Amino acid sequence: MDALLDLLRGTVTSPWVYLVIFGLTAVDAFFPAVPGEAAVITAGVLSASGGHPSLTLVIVSAAIGALVGDHISYAIGRGGGAHRLARLPDGSRRRASSEWARRAVDRRGGMILTTSRYVPGGRTAVTLTMGAVGYPRRAFLLYDSIATITWALYCGLLGYFGGLAFERDPVRGVLVGVGLSVIVTFGLEGIRWLRRRAHRRAASRH
């Protein structure tokens, strides 16, 4: 384990670490299997324990990478999904679902986009859907900028304070940071599930 930590410390002192963080967070936006969130938290932990990498640059790299990745996902949805939605037959269930999604993002698109950024699979689904239903690019850029900046701050600071709390044991700091991130993710998903359930119950009564 000490050898692994030495390797990580040697890696994060290189300026290339910011490019790696940018790449991981960008790809993570449309391919959730990539551990972009864990990479930012780990960099934050190591920043607290050794001063490298720079926490500010970690957060900036993560925010820009996430912003670029979300726009790639949006473009994929707009390019492929929009054409498929347009060809759906009138009166079909899928057409009705797409129209519901369009109305939902028109009414609460900013809130949906901002909160979904904290859910790895959820953010990809939302950005793809927003592209597919033709959500305005300027509004998407505005709300996504807010979402990615706050997300990068959250991940970076979560790792940083985890590193301060476990300065002598960086591995534990990483595990605590990632664990708290997972708890927040499941908490948000639980809240969304409860809200959907409440809406379904209210709809069934009318």
Disulfide bonds with the S-S distance in Angstrom:
none
